[in-house]
Amino acid sequence: MTERFCDLPRSARLYRGALFCLSTPVLAWAIPISHPPIVMWLIVIFAVACTVKPIPYRYGGIVHPISGIVQVASILFDPQDAFLGVGVGCFLGLLGFGRTELWRSGTNAEGWAMGTLAAGVVAHLTLAYITFIPLSLPLAVILSCGARFVTNHIIFSGYRSLRFGHPFLPLLRYSLGSEFVGELFPMPMIIILVGMAFLLPSTAWRLVITAAYLPVLPIPRRRGYYSAPRAWSHTTMTITSKVPLDPATVHQVGARILSAAEQYDKTCAVSPALRSAAPGAAEDQLAVQVEGAPDPLIAPMVVSVGNELRSALADKSA
């Protein structure tokens, strides 16, 4: 059943209006300094990206698996071009292919576009101030990913808090903590694609490399990865760490990603959204989720990344 904008709580409607007022000046700034041919192709790419079925979010709304391709575009193109491409492309894609309501398509597109702008600014500042590409490129990916991740979660946690009645800070804290691993998972592929684009610096090749991320989008990384056992995670991290040394291992990573996707497709039970519970019960359930034990996959992944960096620096100094 279609949900009308007027059926939303008044606070959620005001928040939606504030988000529109925030994005309108940015849109007015971006249009005159953009590059229309690049923006048009980015709009096509992100409209196609929105044909992928989103993942239901347990506290209401959706989680769309476009973060990786957004990250690639924010690094390869100017911030204003990526902002317009993501915003307009996702709006048209959700509206046309996803058959979502006008207000919902606009809300998602504006939130994703603001996150893209934050990522693009951080990435380009990093690349401008650090000229040593082997260092600046991974650092730009990590910092821009963090900027987009935090910006998106602040925007959408505020919206979900007002729309579904969840307490804002616990919801924000839980969403940041629970989805952190999902943001680390596609980083090796993002670094490889962006590195290829720097070796082929023409605009056409950058558009092709951005579009090359599209076949990966149907893979529901988040739930497939979280439902995997610790041994699966450790093996995947071991293979991924070998990619810079042996590019032939990329196909092994792809095979394990597809395995996670198959495991997700076999999962029938989905956590119910808290909006179905009474307000008091929703807060109690949310508090239980937020105060639970941290994801056990975060620690080994951070340790693995730290060991790889320490080994690389030791080899370089030797």
C-alpha positions as CSV (number, residue, x, y, z in Angstrom):
1,M,0.0,0.0,0.0
2,T,1.4,3.4,-1.0
3,E,2.2,5.7,1.9
4,R,1.2,9.3,1.5
5,F,3.5,12.2,2.6
6,C,0.6,13.7,4.5
7,D,0.4,10.5,6.6
8,L,3.8,11.0,8.1
9,P,4.2,12.6,11.6
10,R,4.4,16.3,11.5
11,S,8.0,16.3,12.8
12,A,9.1,13.9,10.0
13,R,7.5,16.2,7.4
14,L,9.3,19.2,8.8
15,Y,12.6,17.3,8.8
16,R,11.9,16.4,5.1
17,G,11.4,20.1,4.4
18,A,14.6,21.1,6.2
19,L,16.5,18.5,4.2
20,F,15.1,19.9,1.0
21,C,16.0,23.5,2.0
22,L,19.5,22.3,2.8
23,S,20.1,20.5,-0.5
24,T,18.5,23.3,-2.7
25,P,21.4,25.8,-2.2
26,V,23.9,23.1,-2.8
27,L,22.1,22.1,-6.0
28,A,22.2,25.8,-7.1
29,W,25.9,25.9,-6.4
30,A,26.7,22.7,-8.2
31,I,24.8,23.2,-11.5
32,P,26.7,26.2,-12.9
33,I,30.2,24.6,-12.3
34,S,29.3,21.1,-13.3
35,H,30.3,19.3,-16.5
36,P,27.1,18.3,-18.3
37,P,28.4,15.3,-20.3
38,I,29.9,13.7,-17.2
39,V,26.8,14.4,-15.1
40,M,24.5,12.9,-17.7
41,W,26.4,9.7,-17.9
42,L,26.6,9.5,-14.1
43,I,22.8,10.0,-13.9
44,V,22.4,7.0,-16.3
45,I,24.8,4.9,-14.2
46,F,23.0,5.6,-10.9
47,A,19.6,5.3,-12.3
48,V,20.5,1.8,-13.4
49,A,22.1,1.2,-10.0
50,C,18.7,1.8,-8.3
51,T,17.2,-1.2,-10.2
52,V,18.8,-3.4,-7.5
53,K,16.4,-4.5,-4.8
54,P,17.2,-2.8,-1.5
55,I,17.6,-4.5,1.8
56,P,14.9,-3.9,4.5
57,Y,16.2,-2.0,7.5
58,R,15.1,-3.4,10.9
59,Y,14.2,0.0,12.3
60,G,12.2,1.1,9.2
61,G,13.1,2.1,5.7
62,I,15.7,0.5,3.5
63,V,19.4,0.0,3.1
64,H,20.4,0.3,-0.6
65,P,23.6,-1.5,-1.6
66,I,25.0,1.5,-3.7
67,S,27.6,2.7,-1.2
68,G,30.5,1.1,-3.1
69,I,29.7,2.7,-6.5
70,V,28.9,6.0,-4.8
71,Q,32.4,5.8,-3.2
72,V,34.1,5.2,-6.6
73,A,32.3,8.1,-8.2
74,S,33.0,10.5,-5.4
75,I,36.8,9.9,-5.8
76,L,37.0,9.8,-9.6
77,F,34.9,12.9,-10.4
78,D,34.6,16.5,-9.1
79,P,32.3,16.8,-6.0
80,Q,29.7,18.8,-7.9
81,D,29.5,16.3,-10.7
82,A,29.2,13.3,-8.3
83,F,26.6,15.2,-6.2
84,L,24.4,15.8,-9.2
85,G,24.9,12.4,-10.7
86,V,24.0,10.5,-7.5
87,G,21.1,12.9,-6.5
88,V,19.4,13.1,-9.9
89,G,20.2,9.6,-11.0
90,C,19.0,7.9,-7.8
91,F,15.9,10.0,-7.8
92,L,15.0,9.0,-11.3
93,G,16.0,5.4,-10.7
94,L,13.9,5.0,-7.5
95,L,11.0,6.8,-9.1
96,G,11.0,5.0,-12.4
97,F,12.5,1.5,-11.7
98,G,11.8,1.2,-8.0
99,R,8.2,2.5,-8.2
100,T,8.7,4.4,-5.0
101,E,6.7,7.5,-4.0
102,L,7.9,10.9,-5.1
103,W,8.7,12.1,-1.5
104,R,10.5,8.9,-0.6
105,S,12.6,9.0,-3.7
106,G,13.5,12.6,-3.0
107,T,14.4,11.9,0.6
108,N,16.7,9.0,-0.3
109,A,18.3,10.8,-3.2
110,E,19.0,13.9,-1.2
111,G,20.5,12.0,1.7
112,W,22.7,9.9,-0.6
113,A,23.8,13.0,-2.6
114,M,24.8,14.9,0.6
115,G,26.9,11.9,1.7
116,T,28.5,11.8,-1.8
117,L,29.4,15.5,-1.6
118,A,31.0,15.0,1.8
119,A,33.0,12.0,0.5
120,G,34.0,13.9,-2.6
121,V,35.3,17.0,-0.7
122,V,37.3,14.8,1.7
123,A,38.7,12.6,-1.1
124,H,39.9,15.5,-3.3
125,L,41.4,17.4,-0.3
126,T,43.3,14.3,0.6
127,L,44.6,13.8,-2.9
128,A,45.5,17.4,-3.3
129,Y,47.6,17.6,-0.1
130,I,49.3,14.2,-0.3
131,T,50.8,13.7,-3.7
132,F,52.4,10.3,-3.1
133,I,49.7,8.2,-4.8
134,P,50.4,4.8,-3.1
135,L,49.7,6.6,0.2
136,S,47.1,9.2,-0.8
137,L,44.9,6.8,-2.7
138,P,44.1,4.3,0.1
139,L,43.9,7.2,2.6
140,A,41.5,9.1,0.4
141,V,39.3,6.0,0.1
142,I,39.2,5.4,3.8
143,L,38.6,9.0,4.9
144,S,36.0,9.7,2.2
145,C,34.2,6.4,3.0
146,G,34.1,7.5,6.7
147,A,32.8,11.0,5.7
148,R,30.0,9.6,3.6
149,F,29.2,6.8,6.1
150,V,28.8,9.3,9.0
151,T,26.9,11.9,7.0
152,N,24.4,9.4,5.6
153,H,23.8,7.8,9.0
154,I,23.3,11.2,10.7
155,I,20.7,12.2,8.1
156,F,18.8,9.0,8.0
157,S,19.0,8.3,11.7
158,G,17.4,11.7,12.3
159,Y,14.7,10.9,9.8
160,R,13.9,7.4,11.2
161,S,13.9,8.8,14.8
162,L,11.2,11.3,13.9
163,R,9.2,9.0,11.6
164,F,9.2,5.8,13.7
165,G,9.7,7.3,17.2
166,H,13.1,5.7,18.0
167,P,15.5,7.6,20.3
168,F,18.0,9.3,18.1
169,L,21.3,8.8,19.8
170,P,20.9,5.1,20.5
171,L,19.7,4.5,17.0
172,L,22.7,6.5,15.5
173,R,25.2,4.7,17.8
174,Y,23.8,1.3,16.9
175,S,23.6,2.0,13.1
176,L,27.2,3.3,13.1
177,G,28.5,0.3,15.0
178,S,26.5,-2.5,13.3
179,E,27.2,-1.4,9.7
180,F,30.9,-0.5,10.1
181,V,32.1,-3.9,8.9
182,G,29.9,-3.6,5.8
183,E,31.7,-0.5,4.8
184,L,35.1,-2.1,5.1
185,F,34.1,-5.1,3.0
186,P,34.2,-3.5,-0.5
187,M,37.2,-1.3,0.1
188,P,39.8,-3.6,-1.6
189,M,37.7,-3.5,-4.8
190,I,37.2,0.3,-4.6
191,I,40.9,0.8,-4.2
192,I,41.6,-1.5,-7.2
193,L,39.1,0.3,-9.4
194,V,40.2,3.8,-8.4
195,G,43.8,2.8,-9.0
196,M,43.0,1.5,-12.4
197,A,41.3,4.9,-13.2
198,F,44.4,6.8,-12.1
199,L,46.4,4.7,-14.6
200,L,43.9,5.5,-17.3
201,P,43.2,9.1,-16.6
202,S,40.7,9.9,-19.4
203,T,37.1,10.8,-18.4
204,A,35.7,8.0,-20.6
205,W,37.7,5.4,-18.8
206,R,36.6,6.8,-15.4
207,L,33.0,6.4,-16.5
208,V,33.6,2.9,-17.7
209,I,35.3,1.9,-14.4
210,T,32.5,3.5,-12.4
211,A,30.0,1.5,-14.4
212,A,32.1,-1.6,-13.9
213,Y,30.9,-1.7,-10.2
214,L,27.3,-2.2,-11.3
215,P,27.5,-6.1,-11.6
216,V,28.5,-6.2,-7.9
217,L,25.5,-4.3,-6.6
218,P,23.0,-7.2,-6.5
219,I,25.2,-8.9,-3.9
220,P,23.6,-8.2,-0.5
221,R,27.0,-7.7,1.3
222,R,25.6,-6.7,4.7
223,R,23.5,-9.7,5.7
224,G,25.5,-12.3,3.8
225,Y,28.7,-11.1,5.5
226,Y,27.3,-10.8,9.0
227,S,25.6,-14.2,8.9
228,A,28.9,-15.9,7.9
229,P,30.9,-17.8,10.6
230,R,34.2,-16.4,11.9
231,A,36.2,-18.9,9.9
232,W,34.7,-17.7,6.7
233,S,35.5,-14.1,7.6
234,H,39.1,-14.9,8.5
235,T,39.7,-16.8,5.2
236,T,38.1,-13.9,3.2
237,M,40.3,-11.4,4.9
238,T,43.4,-13.5,4.3
239,I,42.6,-13.7,0.6
240,T,41.8,-10.0,0.3
241,S,45.1,-9.0,1.9
242,K,46.9,-10.8,-0.9
243,V,45.2,-8.7,-3.7
244,P,47.9,-6.0,-3.8
245,L,50.6,-8.6,-4.1
246,D,48.8,-11.1,-6.4
247,P,46.0,-9.6,-8.5
248,A,45.0,-13.1,-9.6
249,T,43.4,-13.6,-6.1
250,V,40.7,-11.1,-7.1
251,H,38.6,-13.9,-8.6
252,Q,38.8,-15.8,-5.3
253,V,37.4,-12.8,-3.5
254,G,34.6,-12.6,-6.0
255,A,33.8,-16.3,-5.5
256,R,33.5,-15.8,-1.8
257,I,31.3,-12.8,-2.3
258,L,29.0,-14.8,-4.5
259,S,28.9,-17.5,-1.8
260,A,27.8,-14.9,0.8
261,A,25.1,-13.7,-1.6
262,E,23.8,-17.3,-2.0
263,Q,23.7,-17.7,1.7
264,Y,21.7,-14.5,2.0
265,D,19.2,-15.7,-0.6
266,K,18.6,-18.8,1.5
267,T,17.8,-16.8,4.6
268,C,14.0,-16.6,5.0
269,A,13.7,-14.9,8.4
270,V,14.1,-11.1,8.4
271,S,14.1,-9.1,11.6
272,P,10.8,-7.3,12.0
273,A,10.9,-3.5,12.0
274,L,10.4,-1.9,15.4
275,R,7.7,0.4,14.0
276,S,5.3,-2.6,14.5
277,A,5.8,-2.4,18.2
278,A,4.3,0.0,20.7
279,P,6.5,3.1,21.3
280,G,7.6,1.9,24.8
281,A,8.4,-1.6,23.6
282,A,10.3,-0.2,20.6
283,E,12.5,1.8,22.8
284,D,13.1,-1.2,25.1
285,Q,14.0,-3.4,22.0
286,L,16.3,-0.7,20.6
287,A,18.1,-0.3,24.0
288,V,18.7,-4.1,24.1
289,Q,20.0,-4.0,20.5
290,V,22.3,-1.0,21.2
291,E,23.6,-2.3,24.5
292,G,24.4,-5.8,23.1
293,A,27.8,-7.2,22.6
294,P,29.9,-5.6,19.8
295,D,30.1,-7.4,16.5
296,P,32.9,-10.0,16.9
297,L,34.1,-9.4,13.3
298,I,35.2,-5.8,13.9
299,A,38.2,-6.6,16.1
300,P,39.9,-9.2,13.8
301,M,39.4,-7.0,10.8
302,V,41.0,-4.0,12.4
303,V,43.8,-6.2,13.7
304,S,44.3,-7.6,10.2
305,V,44.4,-4.2,8.6
306,G,46.9,-3.0,11.2
307,N,49.2,-6.0,10.7
308,E,49.1,-5.4,6.9
309,L,50.1,-1.7,7.3
310,R,52.8,-2.5,9.8
311,S,54.3,-5.2,7.5
312,A,54.2,-2.8,4.5
313,L,55.9,0.0,6.5
314,A,58.6,-2.5,7.8
315,D,59.3,-3.7,4.3
316,K,59.6,-0.2,3.0
317,S,62.0,0.9,5.8
318,A,64.1,-2.2,5.2
